[in-house]
Amino acid sequence: MELDTSPLAVPFPDLPPIAGVTPRIARAGYKDWGRCDLTYVELAEGTAVAGVFTQNICCSSEVELGREQARAGRARALVVNAGNSNAFTGYRGREAVEQIAAQVADHLGCPQGEVFVSSTGVIGVPLPKDKAREGVAAALNAEPCSWKDAANTIGTTDTFAKGAIARAVVGGKTVTLAGIIKGSGMIAPDMATMLGYIFTDAAVEPGFLQQALSAANARTFSCITVDSDTSTSDTVLAFATGAAGNQRIEGASCPGADAFAAALEDVCRQLAHLVVRDGEGAQKFIAITVTGAASDESARRIGLAVANSPLVKTAIAGEDANWGRVVMAVGKAGEPADRDRLSIGFGGVWAAREGLPLADYDEAPVAEHLKGREVTIEVDLGLGDGRATVWTCDLTHGYISINADYRS
């Protein structure tokens, strides 16, 4: 099914080459589509890696192996298959992953455990090993491609290529971080995104890279939702080649560690927002800020209860300032809340304060705000200092149309 580009799309940024990183693409033919669907990224020897993965118990072999490999902290290559998630496929699925890793490892002369594999698409169909073998062979011999081509190749129902860039100064050296991501549906905050990859020329020890990525994930990918469904394949990997020549970041106390961590979180946040902007059928980008909660984590959970409510999301789609639905979502979150302290607002205009509708509430500016592409919802619980922001999109007929025909 040909999808129209999301009205919330943003142009692909000018991502520069990252020293020690070479992306290539090929067509394996996992689906009957006239496009490349296999991405191969070669990484310099000694590249550090960190990862965060789906919390879905029915995860793919790619996720299981990726978790194990990331603990070792080193990577030489990445292969991403689009059109087939290879999840819930038993030993045949694992054999396909191991075949791909062995093929690339033999080509590079590296340990098989340094080759990371991701797959995305239909669940329950084993990845065809013959197509994978031919696709990898084609990719190994292909010319290097642009980041935009790589971003398009890892997509499935995505309607635009997604990329982000940030820079930081570490020990007098400027380091660059470039990321690409795919994701549009089956997006929920149990990690969470679909498939995302961040590449940097910074010299970073794997332990600190993992620490920084996990912290960034908690405030970015784990704060987005499109449809409350957690994928079997969600993976975000960060690769650091060390080619920038900076003093190696070994821990949080090293010079430039804070700047690098902030740049990594910046890239993660940009990528997370792009996934929401391409939410299946999305017409509006929604930011929900929760303050006055018992803790930051409590605020996040309340925000996600609001963000995942079909009643809230359809109200925003219909441009209806139905703040009672927000009250409902706060109350069902299972977190500390007091009805008589609760305040609700849209676009900076409070509709209710401390448990009561405002006598002078004027819905006109709120109605005007809801007509826009970007909507904000404010929730103040009046209990403590906890706060969080989560991001989602509206729920439209387009989401149903896309997912009703997903396998056709």
N, C-alpha and C positions, 0 to 999 in steps of 0.2 A: 504494500500500500504506500503510495507516494504521499508524504506529509508536507503540509505547508510550513514554512519557517515560522517559528514562534514569534509573536509580536513583541516579546520581551527580549529577543536576541540582541546581542551586542557584537560588534565586529571583532574578528580574531586579531589579537595583538601581534605586534612585530617581535616575535620571539627570536633571539639571536642563537647561533650555534653555541653549544656548551662543550668546551674542550673535554675530550675523552668520551663523548657520546655521539654515536652515529645511528640515526634512524633509517630504516628501509621498509618498504611495503611490497606486498604481493597479493595475488588473487589465488586463494585456495579453493574457492567455490563451495563454501560450506552451505550457502543458500543459492537459490536461483536468482542472483542479482548481478548486474553488470558493473561491479565495483570491486576494488581491493578489500580484502577482509582479514588479512594477516599482517601484523606489524612486528618487525624485528628490530630491536635496539641493541647495538653492540656497545659494550662499556669497557673502559680502560682497565688494565690489570690493577688490582688493589682497590677497586671502587667499593666504598662502604654502602651498606643498604640497611634500611629499617622499614617496618611495615605495620599496618593496622588492618584487621580483617573482620569480615562479617561475624556476628554472634549467632547467625542462623545455624542450628544444630544439624540441619540437612545440607551442609555445605559441600562444595565440589572437591574433587581430589586436588585441583589446583590450589585451593585455599589451604587444605591440610598440608600439602607439601610446602607451600609458601611460608606458612607459619614456622615449620621446622627449619627451613633454609634461612629465614630471616634471623634466627637466633645465632647463626654462625657469623652473620654480619658482613659477608662479602658477596659480590655479584660481578659477573662478566657479561650477562646478556638477559634480555627480556623478550618473550614472545607473547603476543596477544591475539587470540582468535575471536572473531566477531561473527555472530549468527548462530552459535551453538554454545550453551553454557557448560556442557559436559558434566552437569550436576545430576545426581541420582542415576548414575550409570554404572555403578559397581566396579568390578575389576577391569572391565573393558575401558572405562573412563580413565582409570589410573594408568593403565598400559599406554594409552594414547599420550598422556602427559609425560610419562617416562621416556617414550619414544622421541618426542620432540626435544626434551632436555638432552638426551643422549646424542641426537643428531647434531645439535648445536655445539655441545661440549666437544664432540669429536672434531668438528670444524675448527673450533678455537683452541683446542688442546688444553681445556680447563676441566676442573671437576664438575660432574653433572649437577651437583648441589648448588653451583653458582649460576645456573640457568633458571630463571624464574618464568613461569607460564601462567597466563590468565586466560579465561574464556568467558564469553557472555552471550546470551541469547536464549533459545528455547531450552527448557529443562526436560530431562528424561530421554534425550537422544544421544547415544554415544558419539563422541567426536570421531569422524571417519579417519582412520589412521592413514589410509592411502592419500587422501586429500591433504592431510596435515603434512605428510612427508614431502609431497610435491610442492606444497605451498612454502614450506620452510626452505627447501632447496632453491626455489625461485627467489625468495627473499635474501638468502645468503649471497646471491649473485646479482642482486638488483643495485641500481645506483642509489646513493643516499637521497633521501627525500626531505621535504620541508616539514616543520612542525605541524603546519596546518593539514598537510596530507596525512600525517600520522594520526592527528586528532580525528579527522574524518574517518579513517580506516577502522579505528577502535569502536566507532559508534554502531548503534542498532536502530532504535526509534528516535535517536537524536535528530533535531532539525537544523542544528548549526554546530560548527566546530568550536570547541571550548579550550581556551588556553589562558595562562596567566604568567606574569613575570614580576620579580622583585629583585632588589639588589641590597647588599649590605657591605659595610667596610669592616674588615676583620684584620687586625694587626697591620693597618696601613694598606692592605690589599682589598680591592673591590671584588666581591664574589657575586655571581649571578645565579638566580634560581628561576628555572622555567618549568611550567607544568602543563599537562594536558589531562583531560578527563572526559569520560562519557557517562551519561546518565540522564534519564528522562522519566522513567517509571520504576516501580518497585523500589522506592526510595524511602527509607525510614531510619531513625537515628540509633540503630544498634550497631553502630560504628560511625558513620554510615554514608555510603554513596554507592556508585556502581564501580567503575574501574578508573583509578586516577594514578598518575605517575609524575613525580617531581624529580628534576635533574639539576644538579648544581656542580660547579667546579670547585667548591669549597673543600678544604681538607678538614674532615670531621671524623672523629672516632665513632664507630658504630654505636657504642653505648649511649653517647650523648645525642647522636642523630635519632635514636629510638626514643629517648627521653623527650626531645624537642617535638618529634612528630606526634607522640602520644598526647602531649599537652596541647598541641595545636588542634588535634583531632577533637578533643573534648569540647573545644569552643567553636568549632566550625562544622565539620562533617557530622558530628554527633548532635548538631543543633539544627538539622534540616530534615524536612519530611515532605513528600509529595502525596503519598497515599497510605502511609503507615505500614507498608509491606517491606520486610527486610530481605534482601536478595540472598540467594545461596552462594553468590560469587563475589560479593563486595570486597574490594581490595584497594588499598592505597599504599604505594611503595615510594620511598625517597632514596635516591641514589646520589652519592657524593664522590666525584672522581679525584678530588685533591689537586687538580691541574692548575688552580689559581695561584698556588705557591704561598698561601697564607700560613701563618703559624697554626699548626694543627689544633683544632678545638677538641680538647679531651674531656672537658667538664664545664659546668655552669660558671665556674670562677675564672675561666680562661678569658683573656682579652678578646672582645668581639663576640663572645658567646651569646650575650643578650641580643645584640644586633642581628646575629644569624637566626636566632630563635624567632625574633619578631618578624623577620623577612619570610621565614618558613610559614609562620601563622598567617601572614598576609596572603601568600600564594594559596594556602589552603582555604582561606575565607573567600577569596575571589572565585576559586574553582567551585566551592560549595554553592555560592550564590548562582553561578552559571547553571548548575544542575537544576536548581529550583526554577530559574528563568525558562528552562526548557521542559518543565514539568508537562507531562502529556496532557494536551488540551488547555494548558494554562493561558489565561488572559491577564492575570494580575499577580504581581510579586508582593508578598505579604510579610512584613516584619512584625513580630509580636514581642514586645518588651515587658517583662515582668519584674516589678520592684517590690520592696517591702516584704519579701518572703522570709521564711525561717532560715533558709540557707540558699546558696547559689544553686545547688543540685535540686532543691525543692522548686526553685524558680524555674529551672529548665524543664522539669517534669510537668509543671503546670502550664508552661508555655507550649509544650508539645501536646498536652491534652486539648488545648485550644486549637492548635495548628492541625491536629488530626481529626477534629470534629467535622463530619460531613455537613452538619447543619450550619456551622460557622462558615465553612468553605463555600457552600452553595449560597449563603446569604451574601457573601462578598462578591461572588460571581453575578448575583442579581442586583448588586449595588444597593443592598438593603441594610441599613444601620440597625440591625436587630441585636442590640447589645445584650439582651436577655440570654441569647444563645452562648455568649461568652461567659456569662455568670454560670450557666449550666455546666460548661466545660471545666471551669475552675473548680466547681463543686464536686465533679466526678473524678478529679485527678488523684484522689487518695492522699493528698498532701495537706499540711496544716493550712487552714483558711478560716476566716471569721466573716460570716455574711455581713455583719454590721460594721466592718472596717473596710470592706471591699470597694474599690473604685475602678470604673471602666471608661476608656476613652478611645476615640478614633481620630487619627490625624492631629493629635495634640489638643483636641476638644473633649473635655470630660462630659460624659452623658450621665454618669452616676458617681456620687462621692459618698464614701463611708456608709454604704448600704442603702442609699436612697437615691432615686432619680432627682436630678437637679431641677428645681422649680423654674429656673430661667434657661433651661436647656434649649438651644436653637439647633434643630437638626439640619438646617439648610447648609451650613459649611461642611458638615459631616457628609451629607449627600453629595456635595460637590467633590469632596476628597475621594469618595468611593468610586467616582467616575474615572479616576485616573488609573494608570497602569501600576503605580506603586502605592500600596496601602499600609498604614501602620495601625496597630492595635496596642493600646496601653492598658496594663493591668497593675494596680497597686494593691497589695494585700494588707498593708498597714501593720505588719507583724514584726519585722526585723530588717536586717541589712542585705538579705539575699537578693540577687538580681541576675537576670539572664536575658539574652535575646535569641529567639529562634526564628527560622525563616521557612515559609511554605508558599503555596500558590493556591488559587481558587480551584474549585471542582466544577467542571463544565461537561456538556454533552460530548465534547471532543475526547475526553478521557475514556468515556464508554466506547465510543466509536473505534478508537485506536486499539483498545484491549479486547474488544469483541472479535476483532479480525487479526489478532497478533500472529497467529500461526499460519495464516493464509497468504 
